Amino acid sequence: MTELDHRVRGVDHVAFPTFDPAATVRFYRDVLGFPVVHSICAAGWGPEDHPDFIHFFFDIGNEDRIAFFYYFGASEDIGGAKGARGDVYARFGADVPEFFVRSRHLAIHVENEEDLLEYRRRLDASDWPVEMQVQHETIESIYTHDPNGYMFEITRAMRPVTPQEDLDANLTIDALLDVVGEPEPTFGKLLARKAELIVERAADWELAQGSGR
């Protein structure tokens, strides 16, 4: 595959709907300390049935932003059927597994453990205390849900990701694409295909190491 030049410089913003802008501002600005940096006030937008709205942004560092839409007059029933779990964008019934409900989330990173624990302190002193603190393979994270029900994660790196791990990640994705293109993909088939790719590519890696590339 031809490598494409990588021109993006990170996330400009991610955006979500909210039915409680007051609590949203309290959480992001007053508890976490993320300043409001931009807002758009619009009387409708394109189609005649589009409600008036305000679109407001918080600075989450590195010139990245998290943003929310508040639609005047919009009901929380706008999303259709409601369940007990999920967020204001999507509600789920009791039959939906918890791992699926929690899979959609936003994670932002901080520099070190001291910063992570400072945000834990702020959250624990608020109406949205930390629900989990977990050490993953290379990161440590704290989790809570914001006033809109969105899962929110703050994370810090425990060590750098190595070039070998980058290589492994690409092997995993290549194996995944091969496996999901066939009937009945499984985790076991992915691991088997990944092993095959390692064998297939080992000679090229040895040549690359020998040439100093």
Stockholm file with secondary structure:
# STOCKHOLM 1.0

chainA/1-213         MTELDHRVRGVDHVAFPTFDPAATVRFYRDVLGFPVVHSICAAGWGPEDHPDFIHFFFDIGNEDRIAFFYYFGASEDIGGAKGARGDVYARFGADVPEFFVRSRHLAIHVENEEDLLEYRRRLDASDWPVEMQVQHETIESIYTHDPNGYMFEITRAMRPVTPQEDLDANLTIDALLDVVGEPEPTFGKLLARKAELIVERAADWELAQGSGR
#=GR chainA/1-213 SS CCCCCCCCCSCSEEEEECSCHHHHHIIIIIISCCCEEEEEEESCCSSTTCCCEEEEEEECSTTCEEEEEEETTCCGGGGCSCCSEECSSCEECTTSCHHHHTSCEEEEEESSHHHHHHHHHHHHTSSSCCCEEEECSSEEEEEEECTTSCEEEEEEESSCCCHHHHHHHHHHHHHHHHHHTSSSCCHHHHHHHHHHHHHHHHHHHHHHHHTTC
#=GC SS_cons         CCCCCCCCCSCSEEEEECSCHHHHHIIIIIISCCCEEEEEEESCCSSTTCCCEEEEEEECSTTCEEEEEEETTCCGGGGCSCCSEECSSCEECTTSCHHHHTSCEEEEEESSHHHHHHHHHHHHTSSSCCCEEEECSSEEEEEEECTTSCEEEEEEESSCCCHHHHHHHHHHHHHHHHHHTSSSCCHHHHHHHHHHHHHHHHHHHHHHHHTTC
//
